[in-house]
Amino acid sequence: MPVPEEWTARKAVEFVLGNNPDSLVASQRMLEAEALLSKSSASFYPQLGLSGSYSQTNNPIHSFGNILNQGQFTPGIDFNDPGRTDNLNLSIGAQYRFYNGGQDTARRDAAGAGVDLSSAERESVQLQLGFEAFRSFQRIVEAETVDQAQQVALDAIRSALDVAHARYAAGDLLKIDLLNLEVQESRILESQIQASHNLELSKQIFLTLLGLSAGDVKLVTISQSSPVPPEIRSPAQRPELRRMRAALRVAEAKLSGARGSRRPTVDGFASYQFDHGTILDGNGDSWTAGLNLNFKLFDGHSSAADISQAEARLGTLRAELRKLELALNLELKQAELALSQAQQRKLVTKKMVEQALESEQLSRARFKEGVILASDLIDIESRLTDARVRYAVATSAVQIAIADLRRAVGLPQFSSNLTSSVETQ
């Protein structure tokens, strides 16, 4: 699929569903399950076959059989040496299983549940990929904001250094204060280098998640391209639950099939054949039809073992379903608490930035006038940078927490994006 020149969060989520290898693997497994369902339905149809052969022989038994099939028997035939004969045989046959203890029905039911299971697995993979794509996108936004905050801090300290050099030249500033500012500049420069590295690393992680080895990452952040908190707060529609319930239906069908192996099977068969010989110039046809009944009197307890195994598997899955329900409820509560915490942190850090910015503006003016020391200005600048970084992280945490809450209730990040890209592929 085409790679966008500019990325929004929505485009990233849609792209990952159609290009990430995990999503493609899940889609192929869905197709495999559907093929298995089609195969399981084949036993409900009659099996038809058409065959033909031509042969020559002087074997007494075979030659005599050809003579009978072609309607050329006469009382004067020498049974020990009926001579050379040939035969062109054309036949058509049909077979149909009328009853096999419900095993065919059980296999079809298991295959049908397997389709639902694969569908739920695919949706689960896509929900997780959608969340990972949005989180990776938001990490880039966060890294860009932190990088910008470090750059602003670097510009601010360099502006203060210009003032400090002027005051030092005028004899109004001690050497130690000038050196402290220069050391602070180096520290901020180091932090800015680390922030730039984190930004590039976030972009590469983003590309890898999307199934791309390289490329330019240009983000466009718009309010319409962010997930909104879900109205429903319940994990009832999580695909993991549907997957487990489908697995239960598979296990129930297999148990039914295992019990059916103890019952008899009834098969019907019919065939028609036409024989023609060129040597004797004879023709003949015949038909055969009948029923086969089979019943296992003793199989060495194999059926009993299969039934016990299927019952144990069914019991295990029921316990796992209960465990999964508890885990998903806990996961939802954790996501709700994470969102509440992130929203509170965002409010607090926003206030921190406003206060630190006002303090920094006042302190820079006072430093220029020589009222405060360089160390005081350094502390204030550091607090402002720290507040900006904290606010960037908190803002990103809110967006990620909303996305995680949507995943926890089983909703895609954006409406109508789940499976659409994969189906287009």
WODAKA-V503872 format. One record per backbone hydrogen bond with DSSP energy under -0.5 kcal/mol. NH is the residue of the N-H (numbers start at 1). CO is the residue of the C=O. E is the energy in kcal/mol with one decimal. If there is no record, write none. Layout:
# WODAKA-V503872
NH:CO:E ; NH:CO:E
This chain:
# WODAKA-V503872
4:2:-0.5 ; 7:218:-3.3 ; 12:8:-2.2 ; 13:9:-2.2 ; 14:10:-2.6 ; 15:11:-2.5 ; 16:12:-2.2 ; 17:13:-1.3 ; 18:14:-0.8 ; 18:15:-0.7 ; 19:15:-1.2 ; 20:16:-1.9 ; 23:20:-0.5 ; 24:20:-1.8 ; 25:21:-2.6 ; 26:22:-2.1 ; 27:23:-1.8 ; 28:24:-2.1 ; 29:25:-2.2 ; 30:26:-1.5 ; 31:27:-1.9 ; 32:28:-2.2 ; 33:29:-2.1 ; 34:30:-2.0 ; 35:31:-2.1 ; 36:32:-2.0 ; 37:33:-1.8 ; 38:34:-2.0 ; 39:35:-2.2 ; 40:36:-2.2 ; 41:37:-1.1 ; 42:39:-1.3 ; 43:40:-0.6 ; 44:41:-1.6 ; 45:42:-1.7 ; 47:95:-3.1 ; 48:46:-0.6 ; 49:93:-2.4 ; 51:91:-2.6 ; 53:89:-2.3 ; 55:87:-1.8 ; 57:85:-2.6 ; 63:59:-3.5 ; 64:60:-2.5 ; 65:61:-2.1 ; 66:62:-2.4 ; 67:63:-2.3 ; 68:64:-2.2 ; 69:65:-2.7 ; 70:66:-2.0 ; 71:68:-1.3 ; 72:67:-2.7 ; 77:74:-1.6 ; 79:77:-0.8 ; 81:78:-0.7 ; 85:57:-2.8 ; 87:55:-2.5 ; 88:276:-3.2 ; 89:53:-3.1 ; 89:87:-0.6 ; 90:274:-2.6 ; 91:51:-2.6 ; 92:272:-2.8 ; 93:49:-2.6 ; 94:270:-3.2 ; 95:47:-2.0 ; 96:268:-2.5 ; 98:96:-0.8 ; 98:266:-1.8 ; 99:266:-1.7 ; 103:100:-0.9 ; 106:102:-2.2 ; 107:103:-2.4 ; 108:104:-2.3 ; 109:105:-2.6 ; 110:106:-2.5 ; 111:107:-2.3 ; 112:108:-2.4 ; 113:109:-2.4 ; 114:110:-1.9 ; 115:111:-1.6 ; 116:112:-1.6 ; 117:113:-2.4 ; 118:114:-2.5 ; 119:115:-2.4 ; 120:116:-2.4 ; 121:117:-2.3 ; 122:118:-2.5 ; 123:119:-2.3 ; 124:120:-2.4 ; 125:121:-2.4 ; 126:122:-2.4 ; 127:123:-2.6 ; 128:124:-2.1 ; 129:125:-2.6 ; 130:126:-2.6 ; 131:127:-2.0 ; 132:128:-2.7 ; 133:129:-2.7 ; 134:130:-2.1 ; 135:131:-2.9 ; 136:132:-2.5 ; 137:133:-2.3 ; 138:134:-2.7 ; 139:135:-2.1 ; 140:136:-1.5 ; 141:137:-1.8 ; 142:138:-2.7 ; 143:139:-2.7 ; 144:140:-2.8 ; 145:141:-2.1 ; 146:142:-2.6 ; 147:143:-2.4 ; 148:144:-2.3 ; 149:145:-2.3 ; 150:146:-2.4 ; 151:147:-2.0 ; 152:148:-2.6 ; 153:149:-2.3 ; 154:150:-2.2 ; 155:151:-2.6 ; 156:152:-2.4 ; 157:153:-2.4 ; 158:154:-1.9 ; 159:155:-2.0 ; 160:156:-2.2 ; 161:157:-2.0 ; 162:158:-1.9 ; 163:159:-1.7 ; 164:160:-2.5 ; 165:161:-3.0 ; 166:162:-1.8 ; 167:163:-2.5 ; 168:164:-2.9 ; 169:165:-2.5 ; 170:166:-1.5 ; 171:168:-1.2 ; 172:167:-3.4 ; 173:167:-0.6 ; 178:174:-1.6 ; 179:175:-2.6 ; 180:176:-2.1 ; 181:177:-1.8 ; 182:178:-1.9 ; 183:179:-2.6 ; 184:180:-2.2 ; 185:181:-2.0 ; 186:182:-1.8 ; 187:183:-2.2 ; 188:184:-2.5 ; 189:185:-2.4 ; 190:186:-2.3 ; 191:187:-2.2 ; 192:188:-2.6 ; 193:189:-2.1 ; 194:190:-2.1 ; 195:191:-2.4 ; 196:192:-2.1 ; 197:193:-2.1 ; 198:194:-2.5 ; 199:195:-1.9 ; 200:196:-2.1 ; 201:197:-2.4 ; 202:198:-2.3 ; 203:199:-1.9 ; 204:200:-1.9 ; 205:201:-2.3 ; 206:202:-2.1 ; 207:203:-2.4 ; 208:204:-2.4 ; 209:205:-2.3 ; 210:206:-1.6 ; 211:208:-1.5 ; 212:207:-3.0 ; 218:216:-0.6 ; 219:217:-0.6 ; 220:7:-2.9 ; 222:220:-0.7 ; 225:222:-1.7 ; 226:223:-0.9 ; 237:234:-0.5 ; 238:235:-1.9 ; 241:238:-0.9 ; 242:238:-1.3 ; 243:239:-2.7 ; 244:240:-2.2 ; 245:241:-2.5 ; 246:242:-2.3 ; 247:243:-2.2 ; 248:244:-1.9 ; 249:245:-1.9 ; 250:246:-2.2 ; 251:247:-2.3 ; 252:248:-2.6 ; 253:249:-2.3 ; 254:250:-2.4 ; 255:251:-2.1 ; 256:252:-2.2 ; 257:253:-2.4 ; 258:254:-2.4 ; 259:255:-2.2 ; 260:256:-1.9 ; 261:257:-1.0 ; 262:259:-1.4 ; 263:260:-1.7 ; 265:294:-2.4 ; 266:99:-3.1 ; 267:292:-2.5 ; 268:96:-3.5 ; 269:290:-2.3 ; 270:94:-2.3 ; 271:288:-2.9 ; 272:92:-2.8 ; 273:286:-2.7 ; 274:90:-3.4 ; 275:284:-3.5 ; 276:88:-1.8 ; 277:282:-2.6 ; 282:277:-1.0 ; 283:70:-0.8 ; 284:275:-2.1 ; 286:273:-2.1 ; 288:271:-2.5 ; 290:269:-2.3 ; 292:267:-3.1 ; 294:265:-2.3 ; 297:295:-0.7 ; 302:299:-0.9 ; 305:301:-1.9 ; 306:302:-2.2 ; 307:303:-2.4 ; 308:304:-2.3 ; 309:305:-2.4 ; 310:306:-2.4 ; 311:307:-2.5 ; 312:308:-2.2 ; 313:309:-2.2 ; 314:310:-2.1 ; 315:311:-2.2 ; 316:312:-2.2 ; 317:313:-2.2 ; 318:314:-1.8 ; 319:315:-1.8 ; 320:316:-2.3 ; 321:317:-2.2 ; 322:318:-1.7 ; 323:319:-2.1 ; 324:320:-2.5 ; 325:321:-2.4 ; 326:322:-1.9 ; 327:323:-2.2 ; 328:324:-2.7 ; 329:325:-1.9 ; 330:326:-2.1 ; 331:327:-2.4 ; 332:328:-2.1 ; 333:329:-2.1 ; 334:330:-2.5 ; 335:331:-2.0 ; 336:332:-2.3 ; 337:333:-2.4 ; 338:334:-2.4 ; 339:335:-2.0 ; 340:336:-2.2 ; 341:337:-2.6 ; 342:338:-2.4 ; 343:339:-2.4 ; 344:340:-1.9 ; 345:341:-2.6 ; 346:342:-2.2 ; 347:343:-1.7 ; 348:344:-2.2 ; 349:345:-2.9 ; 350:346:-2.0 ; 351:347:-1.7 ; 352:348:-2.0 ; 353:349:-2.3 ; 354:350:-2.0 ; 355:351:-2.4 ; 356:352:-2.9 ; 357:353:-2.7 ; 358:354:-1.9 ; 359:355:-2.3 ; 360:356:-2.4 ; 361:357:-2.2 ; 362:358:-1.9 ; 363:359:-2.4 ; 364:360:-2.5 ; 365:361:-1.6 ; 366:362:-2.0 ; 367:363:-2.6 ; 368:364:-2.2 ; 369:365:-1.4 ; 370:367:-1.1 ; 371:366:-3.1 ; 372:366:-0.5 ; 377:373:-1.7 ; 378:374:-2.6 ; 379:375:-2.1 ; 380:376:-2.1 ; 381:377:-2.8 ; 382:378:-2.4 ; 383:379:-2.1 ; 384:380:-2.0 ; 385:381:-2.4 ; 386:382:-2.6 ; 387:383:-2.3 ; 388:384:-2.4 ; 389:385:-2.4 ; 390:386:-2.6 ; 391:387:-2.3 ; 392:388:-2.3 ; 393:389:-2.4 ; 394:390:-2.6 ; 395:391:-2.7 ; 396:392:-2.1 ; 397:393:-2.3 ; 398:394:-1.8 ; 399:395:-1.6 ; 400:396:-2.5 ; 401:397:-2.5 ; 402:398:-2.1 ; 403:399:-2.1 ; 404:400:-2.5 ; 405:401:-2.1 ; 406:402:-2.1 ; 407:403:-2.0 ; 408:404:-2.3 ; 409:405:-1.4 ; 410:407:-1.1 ; 411:406:-3.1 ; 417:414:-1.2 ; 421:417:-0.7 ; 423:419:-2.6 ; 424:420:-1.9 ; 425:421:-2.0
